[in-house]
């Protein structure tokens, strides 16, 4: 079983859920029925929630989805869920807080672009899926060789985090621009030593 966890509140402004339900349907059409999707987040729009249920029923994948119906801190999730794959909505290459939080917690995090105008942005990590086709291909690759793909996903997640990390000279340069003329803790520490 491949467990996909979607971290997002169920709300009008986050409504990319039909794409995910359609992915389950397309996988089912390819004979892949062992993929389960858990939506982790509070329900802010009953209409969006009902639309997800209706579409899942229409496409025959109701048994492949479930909801927590409430927000749950990632640290409090059961191990069974933590061991799955976390899909986070992105806008192009913009990762967003929930994606970074998932990566920092050591979860296998997949970043799924929901802005169709950014589908052609160059991305070089397998964890960045620009389209539903790329997400489907990644899910199929996980099914084919889960151990290898888990290693690649963890490596790519680390690359994302490394992209947000500054070395000391870069950090000092940024602080100098933000706080001109002020001594930072780093500078104070260097003067003492």
C-alpha positions, 0 to 999 in steps of 0.5 A, spaced: 500 500 500 502 506 498 499 512 503 499 519 500 498 524 505 495 531 503 497 536 508 492 542 507 485 545 510 479 543 505 477 550 503 475 554 497 482 557 496 486 551 496 481 547 492 486 543 488 483 536 490 479 534 484 486 533 481 488 528 486 482 524 486 482 524 478 490 521 479 487 516 484 482 514 478 487 514 473 491 509 477 485 505 478 484 505 470 492 502 470 490 497 475 493 500 481 488 500 486 493 500 492 494 507 493 490 511 499 490 518 500 489 521 507 487 529 507 490 532 513 486 538 515 480 542 517 474 542 513 473 550 512 468 549 506 463 543 506 461 544 499 469 543 497 469 537 502 462 534 499 465 535 492 471 531 493 466 525 496 462 526 490 467 526 485 471 520 488 464 516 488 463 518 481 470 515 479 469 509 483 475 511 488 471 513 495 475 507 498 481 510 496 480 516 500 479 518 507 479 525 511 482 527 518 477 533 518 481 536 523 488 539 523 493 535 526 500 537 528 505 533 524 509 531 530 502 528 533 501 523 527 501 516 528 507 512 525 503 509 520 501 516 517 508 519 518 511 513 514 507 515 508 508 520 503 506 527 504 504 531 498 504 539 499 501 544 494 506 549 491 506 554 486 511 553 481 518 552 485 515 556 491 515 550 496 511 553 502 511 553 509 507 546 510 512 543 505 518 545 509 515 543 515 514 536 512 521 535 510 524 538 516 520 533 520 523 527 516 517 526 512 518 523 505 515 530 502 512 531 494 511 538 492 505 538 487 505 544 483 497 547 482 498 553 478 498 550 471 501 557 468 507 554 471 507 547 469 513 549 464 518 551 469 525 548 469 525 543 476 531 538 477 528 534 483 524 528 482 520 531 488 517 537 484 511 534 480 509 540 475 503 536 473 499 530 474 502 526 469 509 527 473 505 526 480 502 519 477 509 517 474 512 518 481 507 514 484 508 509 479 516 509 480 515 508 488 510 502 487 516 499 482 522 500 487 520 503 493 526 502 497 530 506 491 525 512 490 525 513 498 532 514 498 531 519 492 526 522 495 529 523 502 536 526 498 531 531 494 528 533 500 535 535 503 537 538 497 530 543 498 533 544 505 540 546 503 537 551 498 534 555 504 541 554 508 546 560 508 553 559 510 556 563 515 559 569 510 553 569 506 549 569 513 553 575 515 552 579 508 545 578 509 545 581 516 549 587 514 544 589 509 538 588 514 542 591 520 547 596 517 552 598 522 549 593 528 554 588 531 550 581 530 551 576 535 556 572 530 560 578 530 560 579 537 562 572 538 568 573 533 571 579 537 571 575 544 575 569 541 
